[in-house]
Each structure stands twice: as C-alpha cells, then as structure tokens.
Amino acid sequence: MTYPSNGYPPPVPLRPQQQGQPPAWPTTPAGHPSWAQPLRQPAPSGPEPRQATEAVGRLRQHLRDTLGTELPLRVDAQQNRTGAPVTREGRRELAQAILEDAVAAHSENELMDNRALVGRDIEQRVITEVINELFGMAGLQPLLDDPAVETINANRFDRVFVQYNDGRRARVAPIAGSNEELTDLVRLLAARASSQERRFDYGSPAVNLQLPGGERLFAVMGLTAGGVTSLSIRRHGYLTVTLPELRARGTIDPGLEQFLRALVRARKNILITGGTGAGKTTLLRALASEMDSMERIVTIEDAFELGLELDPDVHADVTAFQAREANVEGEGAISQAELVRWGLRMSPDRVIVGEIRGPEVIPMCNAMSQGNDGSMATLHASSSRIAFTRLASYAAQGVERLPLDATNLLVASAVHFVVHLARGTDRTTRVVSSIREVVGADGPQVVSNEVYRPGADRRARPVAGALRTDTLDDLVDAGFDPGLLEQPEGWWPR
C-alpha cells in the first residue's frame, strides 16, 4: 500500500462518497462541515433533561442576582439625572433592559465553560418569570392574566390544576421551579398583603389573604403529603355586579330579580348560603347595589373580598374591617366577632359579614335584631334548611355558650330570609335554587317556609301561598308585584 508523502494513511470516510454526493461528514446547508457552525446554535436534540433543568436554574439565578444588584443602581442613576422619581412602569422597563443584557452575558459565560445553552424561547420565559417575581406574581401571573381562569389549585409546585369559568378543568404548567420557590413566593405575597403583613412559616403554616387583583389566596406549608406547600386561589370575576346582570347570566329570573330587590328595599335581613364557588359573594354584591348610595355600611371580613368601599359612586359611606391574626408572640389577634361588636359602635345603617365562620354569628344576630335591619351575611351550607343547623353549631363556639333553644330564638328574631345558591344541572351556571322565610322558633329547630323551591333543573320556583301576608305587604310597599308569585314555573327562559 502506498501512503502519501506525509507518511500517514488517508482518513477513512464514514460512508463511501459517490459521484455527485455530498462529502461523508455532516454539513450545514451552506456546505460547511458541522463543526464550522456558530457555537451559539444548540444541538438539534437539545441538552439532556437533567442538564436542561440545571441550565435553566443557572440562568434564573444569574438573572435574579444581576437584577438585585443592578436595578437599584440604574434607578438611582436615572433619578439623579432627571431629578424625578422613577415610576413603577419605569422600574419595570429598566429591569427588562438589565435582564436582556444579563442573558447575553450569561450565554457567553456558559459557552466558555462548555455548558449547554437554553433556547431563546426559554430565555424569554425566564426573563418574564423574574420580572413577575419582582413586579407581579411570578409563575402565577400567566394564570391570573387569563380572565377565563376562575380557580387555581396547586397541590405542589408542579401539580397545578385550574377551573375555568365555563366549568372546564385542566392541568397546567408548574408555577415554580421547586417547593422552596413556591414557599418563597407565598411568603413574598403575604409580606405584600395590602393592609397587614401575614406570616407564613412553620410557626404559622397557613395564610389567607387577598391578592392585589382581588383574588383570595389560601396556602399551607408542611402539613400536606410530602411536607410541601399547597395553595388555592379563588377569583371573583364580578367585583361590581347588579341584579339585572345576574338575570342576564341566568342566575335569577325576572320574578326573582324583583323579589330580591324588594327584600333589600324593605330592609329584610338576608343570609346567603351555598357551597364553595356557588356565587355567594357575587350575589351579596348585587344585593348591596340595591341599597341607597348614602346609607352607612360596615363590612366585616376574614380577608378583604367584597370591595364595596372601592366604588364610592355606588356606596359612598363604607367602613371595611378585616380580621387580624396574632403576631409572633401570639398577641394582637382581632376576630370577626370582635369586629362586629366594634362595627355596631360606628352608627351603621347596615352591617354586612362577608362570611360567617364561627362565633361571630351571635353578635351578627344581635346586630340584625337590634335595629340594623337590612343587614346581610353569607354562610357555607349545602341547603337552605341546613343553614340553621350550621348557625347553631357556630353559636355554640362563642363565649356566650347559648343553649340550642336560645340560639334558635335569636336566629329567628334576626334572620328574615335565607337565599340559597347552587350550580344548575349543566354544572356551570350558578342559580338561586331556594328561598326560605324564617317565621319563628320551636325549641330545637328554627321554623321556616320555603317560598321558592328548586325545580328539576335546580332553579327556584315560587310556592303559592307560602309567603306570610304581612311580609308580602312589606314587599308590595317596597315596589314588588305580587302577581310574579302566581307563575308556578317561575319566569325562567324556556
């Protein structure tokens, strides 16, 4: 065998090269060998899953560190240059520019260390996540930005499920990179809570708060399987709503609209019941919209949710209270029961308790029966009848320790009507399904008449003759047409 003049045998091609065929080594579309491609281009198959996760983690940490160092310097420099404070939007724009530069620098460092690079789409996603950590809700932000999302449930950072407002359910992408990141996010949101900082640690492993957009968040750490952090977020899509709007959505029919309006104007005390997500708070807002705009209203909530004070054109005179948790020393807690007592000293025309959860039922009933007619509250209950049992069980938790007979007498003198909400047979529409008029107490039970009863589709239909005559007279004086009760099937669209 004859060798070239350099003394080495010729290279053996990977496959025989045929006439008119490309060379044996892989090439680029331009004809250059693959090793001549720009180093920035990732391999077609991408890094291995573990390497990809590590690469994203390194990028995220680099961006966080860079932003934490650079943003204050850029803000100070701009303020010194312009003589004006930098707005929140201005800070966001500065952060975006810093992160774009940081991504480029990080990529160069990764190449020098011969590490795998992530794609541009992943870079942009991580930039958005870091921006949202500082200015928004981190991994929760895309879900909160979707108006169709009604409920977010995260069993852990990467097992996240949503329910849409049309009833659909779906599993979605992780909302954090680890359990520690999710815990830090909840802790940050608790610290940002608008009215008071709420702890989230092993000494106080549960937190209930309102997000800036009005959503309610509940999170718990260390008590679920695996000791992970879990959370649930409920969104109220209708912060301002009226009875006509509820009629248009199919929650009530024209007869119920007039009946409920008359209850408010006749200053009847109303308890709204239903299961989780049945629309109790939404109906409460709609009923409140029927009150005179100059009436003085005091609201008491475990976490701000009603928001009546946010619309002074509809409710000009509102004092909104929120219960307070104990501090690190276990002191300073203010319960809803205490707030109801305090609220009565503020000369309210009506008192509204966002949700009865415990012993506040006694001061609430006292408020309803001592001159604050037209007051309202909501309560978790599976039916309008069960509501009375729930009230009695909550009353037993109070410091008053009223016996059952006394509790029922108090409830019967305080609550005039119970309005129950349920999901329709389509499981998506929320409907008023039952209304009870409280007529008295008989020892161990509260006596009531069901004046609207659920039909086969769970929508409420009027019951002929069930409403007491003196009550009907009150409603007629408030503008109600009694003829609306004479349609056995109600006035639902057919």
C-alpha positions, -999 to 999 in steps of 0.1 A, spaced: 0 0 0 13 34 -10 10 62 16 10 100 10 43 118 14 35 127 50 37 91 59 1 88 73 -27 68 57 -56 88 43 -87 92 65 -114 66 62 -147 82 53 -178 74 73 -195 62 42 -183 59 6 -186 91 -13 -204 87 -46 -201 109 -76 -223 140 -71 -230 131 -34 -220 154 -5 -189 146 14 -190 119 41 -190 142 71 -222 161 82 -226 195 67 -245 227 71 -270 239 44 -242 262 32 -219 232 26 -196 238 55 -188 210 79 -210 209 110 -181 218 133 -178 251 114 -213 262 125 -216 291 150 -212 278 186 -244 296 197 -266 272 178 -277 243 202 -276 207 190 -309 196 174 -317 172 202 -311 198 229 -294 191 263 -304 161 283 -334 168 307 -312 170 338 -288 193 320 -316 214 307 -331 218 342 -297 228 356 -291 252 327 -324 270 333 -317 271 371 -283 287 365 -299 313 341 -327 321 366 -303 325 395 -279 347 374 -308 370 364 -320 373 399 -286 382 413 -279 406 385 -313 424 388 -309 426 426 -276 444 422 -281 465 390 -317 477 394 -311 500 424 -280 514 407 -299 521 375 -329 537 394 -306 559 414 -287 570 383 -319 579 364 -333 598 394 -301 618 397 -301 625 360 -338 636 357 -345 648 392 -377 629 393 -387 596 410 -388 565 387 -423 552 383 -432 515 387 -435 512 350 -402 529 346 -386 504 370 -401 476 350 -386 489 318 -352 492 334 -354 457 348 -363 444 313 -332 461 298 -310 448 326 -322 412 321 -317 413 283 -281 423 288 -277 397 316 -289 369 293 -263 377 267 -235 378 293 -247 346 308 -247 328 274 -211 339 268 -200 325 302 -219 293 296 -201 288 263 -167 295 279 -175 268 305 -186 244 277 -221 241 291 -254 236 274 -274 267 264 -311 271 265 -332 283 236 -344 319 231 -379 310 240 -368 296 273 -347 327 279 -377 349 274 -398 328 297 -372 330 325 -370 368 320 -407 371 323 -407 349 354 -380 371 371 -399 403 361 -431 388 376 -413 378 408 -404 414 414 -434 432 399 -461 406 397 -470 371 409 -441 351 394 -454 318 380 -489 326 390 -490 357 368 -499 339 335 -528 322 351 -540 354 368 -537 372 335 -562 347 319 -597 361 325 -612 326 319 -594 311 349 -617 310 380 -598 288 404 -562 277 408 -552 247 429 -516 237 434 -511 205 453 -474 212 450 -453 235 428 -455 212 397 -490 198 402 -513 227 393 -549 225 382 -573 252 371 -610 255 367 -623 278 340 -655 299 343 -673 275 318 -667 246 342 -637 230 324 -608 217 344 -572 213 332 -537 206 345 -513 234 337 -476 241 338 -457 243 371 -459 277 389 -425 275 405 -392 257 400 -393 239 433 -412 236 466 -388 262 481 -395 287 453 -433 283 458 -429 287 496 -408 319 490 -434 332 466 -463 327 491 -441 343 518 -435 373 495 -472 377 487 -480 375 524 -455 403 531 -470 424 504 -506 420 517 -521 454 513 -534 461 548 -512 440 571 -483 416 568 -492 380 573 -467 354 585 -460 322 565 -436 298 583 -437 267 604 -449 286 634 -478 299 613 -482 274 584 -514 287 569 -521 321 554 -553 336 540 -550 369 521 -563 390 492 -541 395 462 -538 429 445 -563 419 418 -589 410 444 -583 372 443 -584 352 475 -553 330 482 -551 303 509 -518 285 513 -505 259 538 -469 246 543 -455 215 558 -488 198 566 -497 181 533 -482 148 520 -445 152 514 -444 183 536 -448 206 505 -465 239 501 -500 238 486 -523 267 477 -557 276 463 -567 308 446 -603 318 440 -611 347 417 -643 367 418 -649 378 382 -675 404 391 -664 430 416 -692 452 406 -725 434 397 -762 442 397 -793 421 398 -802 428 362 -767 414 353 -773 383 373 -806 379 355 -788 382 321 -764 355 332 -792 331 342 -786 332 380 -821 346 386 -853 351 366 -873 384 363 -895 374 392 -866 366 415 -850 399 405 -880 418 416 -884 397 448 -847 402 459 -848 439 451 -879 442 473 -862 423 502 -834 448 502 -856 479 499 -879 465 526 -848 462 548 -851 424 554 -821 407 570 -808 382 544 -785 352 549 -770 339 516 -760 302 516 -744 278 492 -713 256 486 -678 267 477 -679 287 444 -716 289 443 -716 327 439 -725 338 474 -702 369 474 -713 378 439 -750 378 449 -742 397 481 -726 425 459 -756 425 436 -780 429 466 -758 456 480 -761 475 447 -798 480 455 -790 499 487 -792 537 488 -758 551 479 -758 573 511 -766 545 535 -738 539 560 -724 503 556 -700 485 579 -684 453 564 -666 427 584 -644 401 566 -618 375 574 -599 387 543 -610 417 522 -631 405 493 -663 424 490 -648 457 479 -679 478 484 -657 507 496 -639 507 462 -669 522 443 -679 555 460 -704 562 433 -725 532 444 -715 531 481 -703 565 493 -702 557 531 -685 524 538 -661 513 566 -645 480 558 -630 458 586 -607 428 582 -598 404 610 -562 403 621 -541 373 630 -519 371 661 -483 383 659 -452 362 665 -457 365 703 -493 352 698 -508 386 706 -528 411 688 -554 389 671 -587 406 663 -616 382 654 -646 388 632 -668 385 663 -649 414 680 -651 434 648 -689 430 646 -692 444 681 -669 473 672 -688 479 640 -720 484 659 -705 514 676 -699 531 643 -735 540 637 -741 517 607 -774 516 588 -765 481 577 -739 455 588 -725 430 563 -704 400 573 -686 386 543 -688 350 556 -699 336 589 -673 311 600 -677 309 638 -688 327 670 -694 360 652 -728 346 645 -740 358 679 -730 394 676 -742 394 640 -776 382 650 -777 408 678 -769 434 652 -797 422 630 -823 421 658 -814 454 675 -822 480 648 -798 473 620 -824 459 597 -813 452 561 -781 435 572 -766 406 553 -741 377 556 -731 346 538 -727 311 551 -714 278 537 -743 253 537 -755 226 514 -791 236 515 -813 265 529 -826 242 556 -791 231 568 -782 267 573 -800 268 606 -780 238 619 -748 255 608 -757 287 626 -765 268 658 -731 249 657 -712 282 652 -731 299 680 -721 270 704 -684 281 698 -690 316 711 -681 329 746 -718 333 753 -724 295 751 -761 299 744 -782 267 747 -798 255 714 -833 268 723 -819 303 730 -798 302 698 -828 294 677 -848 321 692 -820 346 685 -817 334 649 -855 335 643 -856 371 656 -826 382 635 -827 364 601 -857 371 579 -848 352 547 -823 326 536 -814 327 499 -796 295 487 -774 292 456 -764 261 437 -750 250 404 -775 242 377 -778 208 361 -753 219 335 -728 223 364 -716 257 350 -745 281 357 -749 293 392 -786 297 401 -807 308 431 -824 275 439 -843 281 472 -855 309 494 -869 304 529 -888 329 551 -880 325 588 -912 325 608 -901 316 643 -885 290 666 -899 259 681 -875 245 708 -847 226 690 -855 240 655 -860 272 635 -893 272 617 -893 284 581 -914 284 550 -898 276 516 -913 304 495 -891 295 464 -884 258 458 -859 242 434 -873 226 402 -859 197 383 -832 220 369 -824 233 404 -838 268 395 -861 283 421 -898 284 415 -924 303 436 -946 283 460 -981 296 460 -993 310 494 -961 302 512 -952 339 519 -968 354 551 -994 381 544 -977 408 565 -944 400 548 -960 403 513 -975 436 523 -940 449 533 -926 438 499 -955 454 480 -948 486 498 -912 483 485 -925 480 449 -930 443 445 -957 430 422 -974 400 439 -986 387 406 -950 375 400 -956 348 426 -985 333 406 -964 316 380 -957 280 392 -928 275 368 -914 309 375 -902 333 348 -871 314 336 -864 315 298 -878 284 281 
